[in-house]
Amino acid sequence: KDPEILKMSKSLMKLFVALLLWGSTLADEAAEAAGEPGMAEGHQGPPPPVPDLTEEDLRKLFPLMDKNGDVKISMDELRDFHFYTSISHAVKFFKVPAWMDSNKDNKLSLEELQEANHKAGMSMPHIDPDEIKKQFAKEEAKFKELDKEKKGVLEKEDVILFFHPNLDPRVSIIETKHLMEISDFDQDGVLSKAEFEAKEFPAEFAKVDTNSDGKIDTEEMHEWSAGLLEFVDIMMRVEQLADQDKDHGLSLDELLKAREAISKEGVGNVFR
């Protein structure tokens, strides 16, 4: 490859990773190049979380989080509640980007996705065609994973998960496998430090290499690229602040006592 192609390829990778971590796709770059509204303009995401948790908030939310009724919230229950509410908010506010939604029904058909991919490819003539093909194949794989009934159309929660793959591991793992494929130069199934740094991912190798074995496998890459590492850090901080009896479960009384500390540290978004 000539230097210009390599330079453009690296720029594409940077943009792709940034958008992946925000639960989006490469379509914004294509939209901008074509003079179309990108995803940020095409839809509204969930409203920003309320800055401070109130006592009333916690009393109302606690029974919703405590799925097994044992008057303790486990980390699994907290995680499941957070992702459920994220999707519920998105259902109310999400709009399919107008430049992709040709019939304005706020759904995404396979034909609309393929047409959007075609527009994106036409607007990025300097990007390596093989990389573009891999990207588009990944987008169609996400579509097919979500279209379990083979209707050829995604709507409601499924269309949200297409654009926000970090909300469902079934979809985010497809994104991760794509990242691994285009980054694993020697095709040994893992990323060395050199391979990881060559792609200029916005993270330190050591942070992603959670087992410190000097390489990054698909599971480690998935935890990082889907935002799971950061979310786990936030949940652990909530547990540190509130779990007074160290039983790895949070009672309503413990949460009420730690409420101000949780808000002060800015980790209360897991309750939203």
C-alpha positions in Angstrom: 0.0 0.0 0.0 1.2 3.5 -0.7 1.8 6.0 2.2 -1.3 8.0 1.4 -3.6 4.9 1.6 -1.9 3.8 4.9 -2.5 7.3 6.3 -6.2 7.3 5.3 -6.6 3.8 6.7 -5.2 4.9 10.1 -7.5 7.9 10.1 -10.5 5.6 9.4 -9.4 3.3 12.3 -9.2 6.2 14.7 -12.7 7.4 13.8 -14.1 3.9 13.9 -12.9 3.2 17.4 -14.1 6.6 18.7 -17.6 6.0 17.3 -17.6 2.4 18.5 -16.9 3.5 22.0 -19.8 5.9 21.8 -22.1 3.2 20.4 -22.2 4.5 16.8 -20.8 3.5 13.4 -18.7 4.9 10.6 -21.8 6.3 8.9 -21.2 9.8 10.4 -18.0 10.2 8.4 -19.8 9.2 5.2 -22.7 11.5 6.0 -20.4 14.5 6.6 -18.5 13.9 3.4 -21.9 13.7 1.5 -23.3 16.8 3.2 -25.9 14.7 5.0 -26.7 14.8 8.7 -24.7 12.3 10.7 -26.1 10.2 13.5 -25.6 12.9 16.1 -28.0 15.1 14.1 -30.2 12.2 13.0 -31.4 11.2 16.4 -31.6 12.3 20.0 -30.1 9.9 22.5 -31.4 9.4 26.0 -31.7 12.5 28.1 -28.7 13.3 30.3 -28.9 11.7 33.8 -30.1 13.8 36.7 -26.9 15.0 38.5 -27.9 14.1 42.0 -29.7 11.0 43.4 -32.5 11.9 45.8 -33.8 9.7 48.6 -37.1 9.5 46.8 -35.2 8.3 43.7 -33.6 5.4 45.6 -36.8 4.4 47.3 -38.6 4.2 44.0 -35.8 2.5 42.1 -34.8 -0.1 44.7 -37.6 -2.6 44.2 -37.2 -2.3 40.5 -33.5 -3.2 40.8 -34.0 -6.0 43.4 -35.3 -8.6 41.0 -35.0 -11.6 43.3 -36.6 -9.8 46.2 -33.8 -10.5 48.8 -33.7 -6.8 49.8 -30.1 -6.6 48.5 -28.9 -5.4 45.1 -26.2 -7.5 43.6 -23.8 -6.2 41.0 -25.5 -8.3 38.4 -28.8 -6.8 39.2 -27.4 -3.3 39.1 -25.8 -4.0 35.7 -29.0 -5.5 34.3 -31.1 -2.5 35.5 -28.7 0.0 34.0 -28.8 -1.6 30.6 -32.5 -2.1 30.7 -33.1 1.6 31.5 -30.7 2.7 28.9 -32.6 0.8 26.2 -36.0 2.0 27.6 -34.8 5.7 27.4 -33.5 5.1 23.9 -36.8 3.7 22.7 -38.5 7.0 23.7 -36.0 9.3 22.1 -34.2 7.5 19.3 -34.6 8.5 15.7 -33.0 6.6 12.8 -30.7 9.0 11.0 -32.8 10.8 8.3 -30.3 10.1 5.5 -30.6 6.4 6.1 -34.4 6.2 6.7 -35.5 6.6 3.2 -39.2 5.9 3.9 -39.3 7.9 7.2 -40.8 5.1 9.3 -38.1 5.2 12.0 -37.1 1.6 11.1 -34.1 0.2 9.3 -34.5 -2.2 6.5 -31.7 -4.3 5.0 -32.2 -2.5 1.7 -31.8 0.9 3.5 -28.6 -0.3 5.2 -27.2 -1.6 1.9 -28.0 1.7 0.2 -26.4 3.6 3.1 -23.3 1.4 2.8 -23.2 2.2 -0.9 -23.4 6.0 -0.2 -20.7 5.6 2.4 -18.4 3.8 0.0 -18.9 6.4 -2.7 -18.0 9.2 -0.3 -14.7 7.6 0.9 -12.8 6.9 -2.4 -9.4 7.2 -0.8 -10.0 4.5 1.8 -8.8 0.9 1.2 -11.7 -0.9 -0.5 -11.0 -4.1 1.4 -11.3 -2.3 4.7 -14.6 -0.7 3.6 -15.9 -4.2 2.5 -15.0 -5.6 5.9 -16.8 -2.7 7.7 -19.9 -3.2 5.6 -19.9 -6.9 6.1 -19.8 -6.3 9.8 -22.7 -4.0 9.7 -24.8 -6.6 7.8 -23.8 -9.2 10.3 -25.1 -7.0 13.1 -28.4 -6.6 11.2 -28.8 -10.3 10.7 -28.0 -11.1 14.3 -30.8 -8.7 15.4 -33.2 -9.7 12.7 -34.0 -13.1 14.3 -37.4 -13.4 12.6 -35.9 -12.6 9.2 -38.3 -9.8 8.5 -35.7 -7.8 6.8 -36.5 -4.8 9.0 -35.2 -3.7 12.4 -37.5 -1.6 14.7 -37.9 -0.5 18.3 -35.2 -2.1 20.5 -33.5 -4.0 17.7 -32.8 -0.8 15.7 -31.5 0.9 18.8 -29.1 -2.0 19.5 -27.9 -1.8 15.9 -26.8 1.8 16.4 -25.8 1.2 20.0 -24.1 -2.2 20.0 -22.5 -1.6 23.4 -26.0 -2.2 25.0 -26.1 -5.9 23.9 -23.1 -8.3 24.0 -24.6 -10.2 21.0 -24.0 -7.2 18.9 -20.9 -5.7 20.5 -19.0 -9.0 20.1 -19.5 -8.6 16.3 -17.9 -5.2 16.5 -15.0 -6.6 18.6 -14.3 -9.5 16.2 -14.2 -7.0 13.4 -11.6 -4.9 15.3 -9.6 -8.0 16.0 -9.7 -9.0 12.3 -8.4 -5.7 11.0 -5.8 -5.3 13.8 -4.3 -8.8 14.0 -1.6 -8.5 11.3 0.0 -11.9 11.9 -3.4 -13.6 12.2 -2.6 -15.5 15.4 -5.9 -14.7 17.0 -4.5 -12.2 19.6 -3.1 -8.7 19.5 0.5 -8.1 20.5 1.5 -4.8 22.1 3.0 -3.7 18.7 -0.2 -4.6 16.8 -2.4 -2.8 19.4 -0.2 0.3 19.4 0.1 0.3 15.6 -3.7 1.0 15.4 -3.4 3.8 17.9 -6.3 2.7 20.0 -7.3 5.3 22.6 -6.2 3.2 25.6 -3.1 1.9 27.2 -2.2 -1.7 26.3 -1.7 -2.7 29.9 -5.3 -1.6 30.8 -6.8 -3.7 28.1 -4.5 -6.7 28.8 -6.3 -7.5 32.0 -4.6 -10.8 32.7 -1.1 -9.2 32.0 0.0 -12.0 29.7 1.4 -9.6 27.1 -1.3 -10.1 24.5 -5.0 -9.1 24.1 -7.5 -11.8 23.2 -11.0 -11.3 21.9 -12.6 -11.4 25.3 -10.3 -8.7 26.7 -10.8 -6.6 23.6 -14.6 -7.0 24.0 -14.6 -5.9 27.6 -12.7 -2.7 26.6 -14.3 -1.8 23.2 -17.9 -2.3 24.6 -17.2 0.0 27.5 -17.5 -2.9 30.0 -14.2 -2.2 31.8 -15.2 1.4 32.5 -18.7 0.4 33.6 -17.3 -2.3 35.9 -15.0 0.3 37.5 -18.0 2.5 38.2 -20.0 -0.3 39.7 -17.1 -1.3 41.9 -16.8 2.3 43.1 -20.5 2.3 44.0 -19.9 -0.9 46.0 -16.9 0.5 47.8 -18.9 3.6 48.8 -22.1 1.8 49.9 -21.4 -1.8 50.9 -20.8 -1.3 54.6 -21.1 -4.9 55.6 -18.9 -6.1 52.7 -21.4 -8.8 51.6 -21.2 -7.7 47.9 -24.9 -6.7 48.1 -26.4 -3.2 48.5 -29.3 -2.7 50.9 -31.6 0.3 50.6 -30.3 1.6 53.9 -26.7 1.3 52.7 -27.6 3.2 49.5 -29.4 5.9 51.4 -26.4 6.5 53.7 -24.0 6.6 50.7 -26.3 8.6 48.5 -24.4 11.9 48.8 -21.0 10.3 48.3 -22.3 8.5 45.2 -23.6 11.7 43.7 -20.4 13.6 44.7 -18.2 11.1 42.9 -20.5 11.2 39.8 -21.1 7.5 39.7 -24.9 7.7 40.2 -25.5 7.2 36.5 -25.6 3.4 37.1 -29.0 4.0 38.7 -30.4 5.8 35.7 
